[in-house]
Structure formats: structure tokens, C-alpha cells
Amino acid sequence: MKDLRFRFLLPVEILMVDEGELDLSEEISGDSVVIVTDPFLYDSGQAHALGRSITTARVNYFHQIEPNPSTDTVDACGAAIREAGASAVIGFGGGSCLDTAKAAACMAASDRKFVECLEGGADLPKRQPRLILIPTTAGTGSEVTNVGVYTSSETGAKIPMVRPDFYADTAVLYPQATYTMPPQVTANTGMDAFCHAIEAYWNQNSQPLCDACAIEALKLIKDNLLTAFQKRDDTEARKNMSTASLLAGVAFSQTRTTGPHALSYPLTARYHVAHGVGCAVSLPAFIRMSSQKAASKMKRLAGNLGYADVESLADGVEELLKSLHMPTRLREIGAGEQELEDIAREAMNYYPQLALTPAVITLESLSDMLHSIY
């Protein structure tokens, strides 16, 4: 459309459930549902508690989801959904569970290998089951995006995929499900949400609706993440972090992510760190770089967050990372100085994503940045 300023599309019903038991019976149609979850949530009984609340359908479980889910896992989950004849798929867990549920709900319609769709250019089958996503972390925002990130079982590469069928029919925010998060998971996922929000804000694709969500998310994270990290039973901080994660997810659902996320792919693949760690370790450096093309906008953000300028904002984020016991240098995640050039080259494979950063991104500038945080 000529002269289109921006487009905003979020075809996801969002439900926020504050207290009490979660009952999804009214959200389920058909006689079979598959809950996609991880071993911890399955063994601890949390997934079963969710399943028991569904009295209108037969409940099945797929609980072999690993961090950074592989294409083989998506295939196995898709087969389980197909065999169950499920009319609904519920993703219950962190981003890995939600992303697996998105792709597997599509792959259930075919016995094709998911890696052929992810890397080979084959069409992704159209999703048939209803998709409900319930995050148990306050970080990924995957419940409101049409993005999934998967690890190729053939090459080991982490690859993002964007598809309309990855949008859930319903996203259920249930902060009570986050109360059992260990402190370091709280920190890692919280900083992932911080990255989502700030990357949406400074993004070359930014727009007013996303900016508003991003700023509010950043304020909530700044004011609540450390409390949630230090005091697991602080229900107010947990609720605020769930809201922040949602708002950050809404923001980047329209803009996509930028440098910190693009760089996280080689970092997590090489050093097997948590996704939030892979994103956040470079965040202060990218904040400083963002002044190259978004100086006035970033100065306004710094002021909104209570900092004098962008440099102070970057320093403040670095101090927050240290308070959360998260690394701020690449050597702390196991990187060797001789590997930095290779990391930069691998990150440049995601140049369209890197280019959304408001800075001059070249192999040389990215390498210089990596050396600055080594």
C-alpha cells in the first residue's frame, strides 16, 4: 500500500489469569488434546495439574522437550499429535516448549521431516489443531509471536522461522505458573524479555504501538526483575514480570529482533549457554552502538528509564547483569579470543536481522565489538 506508515497485526486472543487453578475446559473443542511440555514440568506434576483441569477431552502428553529444541524433537512431537488425533495442542513451558508446539502442530498434518521445511525450502504444512500457549517463564514472549527458533539436527545451526500459523489461537498468561522458576532461570528469561523490548524500540521497523509496549516492558523489568530474582515468592514482582514479557513479545512480534539476538545464535550453538545469556552478554555494547543511528530516540529512552544518557543506560544494564549473576564478557561463557572472528562471521549469516540494529553493522564493526566485550 502506497505511503503505508506501519502495519500492526496480532491475531492472538490473550487471557490473563491472576489467581486460582487454571481451567481450560472452555477453550478446548474436540475429544483429544496434547500438552507439549518439558521433563521438569511433567515430573513435578505441574503439567498433570493442567491436564486434570481439562474435563472435556482426553489428555495426552509429549514431554521430551529439550532446551534449544531440535528438528528431530519437532518431528517426534508432530507424530505424537498426529497419533492422538488431537484437535488442540497446548504448549506449556518456556520458549522451547512453546516453539516446539507451534511447529509440531503444523507438522502433525504431514510425515515430512521438519528440517526440510526449516532448511530445505519445503512448504510448512498448514496447522489444523487449535493452538493454546501458556508460558511458565517471564521472558520469551513466544506466546504472542509467529516466530520459533530451532536447532537443525543435521547441521547443529540455530535457525529462526516465521510463519502465520505459528500465531496461537489463544495465549494464556498465568503468572502463578512462573513461581517455581529457579532464580537463574528468572534472570535469564527476564533479560531475554529486556532484549526483546529494547530491540523492538530501537528497531529500524519500530512503530508507535510497539514503542509504547516496549517502554512499559522495560520499566517493569527494570523495577521488578532483581526483586523476582532475589525473592522467589514475591508475587507482585512475578506478576509484573509476566506482564512485561507479554508486552515485550507484542512489541517484537511486529518488528522482529536485532543484533543481540542474531549474535546469540552462534553463541548458544557454540557454548551451550541459555538463550537469555547469549542475548544479554552483548546488550550493553549494542546499546552503545545504537546511538550511531538512533541517538535522539535512545536518549529519550534513557531518560524514561531514569538514566542521564545512553552511556549511563548501558552501564546500568551491565550492573543489572552482574547483580543477576549473569556474564558480561565473552570469556565468561567460554569463548576464546582466537574464536571471535569466526563468531562474527557466523553472526553475519543473519545479516537481515543484524541490519535492523540502528548502527553500522559490518564484519569489521561486529568483530571490533566482540573484542570490546571479550
N, C-alpha and C positions, 0 to 999 in steps of 0.2 A: 504494500500500500504506500502510495507516494506520501512523503513527509511524515511517516509514522514516527512519533517520538518514542514510544515504548509499548510493549505488549506484556500483559500480566495474565497468566493462566495457571490456576491451581485447582484442578478438578477432584479435590480430596475433601470428603466430609471429615471435620476434626471434632472429636469429642474429648472433653476434659472431665475426668472423674477424680474428685478430690479424696474422698474417704470411702470406707466400707469395702465390701467384696465386689470384685469386678464380675458382672454378669453380662455375657454377650449373647444370650439366647435370642434376643430380639433382632440381633444383627445377622443371624445365620438362617439361610434358607437351604432346603435340601436335607438329605439324611446322612451326609458324611462330611467330616471336616478333618483337615490335617493341621496340627500345630507344629510349626517349624521352630526348633529351639536348640539350645546347646546342652552339653552334658551336665554342666553345673545346675542350670535351671531345671533340668529333668530330674537329676538325682536328688536335688534339695527339696523337691516336691512342689515348687512354685508353678511349674508347667501343669502338673496334675491338678493343682487347685484351680487353675484357669479352666482346665478341661472339665472338671466336675461341675463347674457353673453352667456348662452348656448342656441343657437337658433336652434339646430338640433335635439332636443329631448324634450319630456315632462318632466318637472322637478317636483319632489316630495320632501318633506322634512320630516325627522324624527328629532325632536329637543328636545327630553326628556332625553338627556344625563346628568347624574349627575357625580360629582367627584367620583373617585373610582367606575367605573360602575359595576352594579350588573349583575348576570347571568340572572335575570328576564328582565333587560333592553336589554340585547343582544337578548333574545327571542323575545321581542316586536319589536325590530328593524329588526330582521330577518323576522318576519311576514310581516312587512311593505314593505320590499324589495320584498318579495315573491308576495304580493298582487299587487304591482306596476308592476310586470313583468320586473323589471329593468335589463337592460343589462350592466349598470355601476353603481358603488357605489362610491361616493365621501365623504371621511372623511374630515371634515373641522372644525378645532378647536385645542384644546390642546390634550394631550396624551389620555385623557379619550374618546374623540370623535374618535380619530384615532384607538385606541384599539377596541372600540365597532364596528367600521366599519369593521375591519379585521374579527372579529368573526362572526358578523351578516351576512356579505357577504357569509360566508360559511354556516351558519345555515339556510339561505334562501332556501337551497335545501332540507330541511327536517323539519318536525314538531316535531322532537325530542327536548327534553329540553337540553339547553346548559350545565347545571350543570352536566348532565350525562356524557358529554364529558370531562368536567373540573375535576370532582372528581370521576366519576364512571368508567372511563376507556373506555367508548364508543368511537367509531371512530368519528372523526370530519368529517362532510360531505365535499366533495370536492367543493371548490369555483368555481362558474360558472360566475358571473358578473366580468367585468373589475373593478379593484380597483385602485382608484386615491386618494392619501393622501396629504393634504395641511395643514401644521401646522400653527397655529396662535400664538404660543408661541415659544420662542427660548430656548428649554430645553430638551424635551423628546427624540428627535431623533427617535420617533416611525415610522416616515415616511419611514425609510430605514432599519428597523429591521423586523424580523419574530417573534417578541415577543409581547405578550399582557398580561396585568395584570388585573385580575377580582376579584370581591368580591362575594363570594358564598352567594346567597340569603337564603340558608338553614343553613349555619354554621357561616356566617359573616367573614370567613377567606379570606385573600387576597392571590390569587394563580396565579403565572405566568404560561403562556402556550407558548410553542414554536412549531410552525408548518410551513412547507414550504409555505402553501397557505396564510400565513399572510404577506408574502412579497408583497408589492404593485407592480402593473404593472408600475405605474409612481408616483414619488414623485415630488411635485411642491413646490419649495422654493420661497416664495413671502413675503419678509421682510416687505412690506407695510402693510400686514395683522397683523403684530405684534405691530404697532404703538399705538394701543389703549389699550395695556396691562397696567393695573394698576401697580404702582411701586412695590408692594409686590409680585405680580404675576411674574413680571420681575425678581425679586430677587430669588424667589423660583424655577422657572424653569431654570434660569441661573445656579444656584448651582446644580440642577439636572444634567445639562449638564457637569458641572465641575466634578461631581462624576462619570458620565459615562466615561469621558476621563481618569481620573486618575485610575479608577478601571480597565479599559482596559489596561492601561500602565503597572500597577504592576501585572496584572493577571498571574496566572500560565499558562494560554493559550495564553499569549502575543506572538505577531509576528511582524516582521519589518514594514509591511504595516500599521498595527493598531497603532504601536508606533508612526509612523510619523504623522498620523491623530490626535492621542491623544495629542501629544506635541503641535502641531499647535493650536488645540482647546483650550488647557489650556492657551497658550499665549494670544489668542484672548479674552478669558473670563477674565483673569487677567487684561487686558488692557482696556476692554470695559464695563464690567458688571456694575461697580459702576456708570459710566457715564450714561448708559442706565437707571439705577435705578433713578438717580437724575434728568436727563433731558430727559423727555419722547420724545421730538421732535428732539433729536439728531439722525438724520437719519444714519449717518456713524456708530455710535455705534450699532444701531439696525441691520444694515446690517451685521456687523461683528459678532454680537451675533447669527444671523441666520446661518451664515457660520460655526461658532463654534459648534452650536448644531448639524448641519449636520455632521461635521467631527467627533464629539464625538459619534454620532449614528452609523456612519460607523465603527468606532473603536470597539465599544462594540457589534455590530452585529455579530462579529466573535468570540469574547472572552467570552461573557456574563458578568454579573456584579458580585460583590463580597460582602464583609462584610457589607458596609454601606447600600446597597440595601436589603440584606437579613434581616438586623435588622429593616429596615424601615417597613416591613410588619406588625409585631406586634405593632410597634409604631403608625402607621397610623390607624390600626384597633382599637387600644385601645383609642387613644387620638384624633383621627379625625383631625390630622394636615395634611397640604399639603404634597404631596409626596416628594417634594424637601426638605422640612423641616425635614421629617422623615429620609431622607438620610444624609443630611448635618450636623445634630446635632452631629453625631458620627465621622464625617470625620477627624477632627484633631487627634482624638485618634487613628483611623485606620492608618493614615499617620505615626504616631509614631511607631505603631506596625509593619508596613510594612518593617522596617529596619531589622527585625528578619531574613527574607529570601531573601530580595531584597535590601540589603544595598547599594551596589555599583550603582545599577540601579537608586535607588531613590536619591542618592547623585547627579547623573548626572542630573536628572530631576530638583532637587532643583537649581542647577547651571543654567540650561537652563531658569528657571523662575526668576532668579535674586536673589536667596537666598543662604546664606553661607552654609547651611547644611539642613538636613531633619527636625531637630527640629525647625529651623527658618521657614521652609516651613509650618509646622504645625501651628506655631504661626501666620504666615501671613494669613493663611486660617481662623484662628479663628478671627483675626482682621477684615478680609473682611466680615465675617458673622455678626459681631457686626455693621459694617458700613451699612450693608444691613438690619439692624433691625431684624435679624434672631436669634433664640435661639442657645446658645452654651452649655446649661446644660439641662439635662432631667427634672429637676424640673420646668423649664420654659415652658415645654409643658404639664405639669400637672401630671407627673409621681411621685408616692410616693416611698420613699426609700424602703419600705417593698415590693414593686412590682418588684424590679429589678431582683430577682431570677427567677420569673415567666416569665419576658420578655426574659431573657437569654434562658430559656428552650424552649419558643416558637420560638425564633430565631434559635435554634439548629434543629428545624424541617426542616430548609432549609440548612442543613449541606453541601450538594454537592455544593451549591452556596458559602457558607461561606468558604469552603475549597479552593476556588480559590484565597483567600486572601493570600499574602506571609507572613504568621505568623502562630504561633501555636494556633489553634482555638479549645478550649475545653470549656465545660460548665463553668469550673472554670476560665479560662482566659477571657472568654466573660463576666462573672459576675464581675470580677475584673475591666475590662474596663468600664462597665456600672457604677460601683461605682465611678470610677475616674472622670466621667463626670456628676455625679449627682449634 
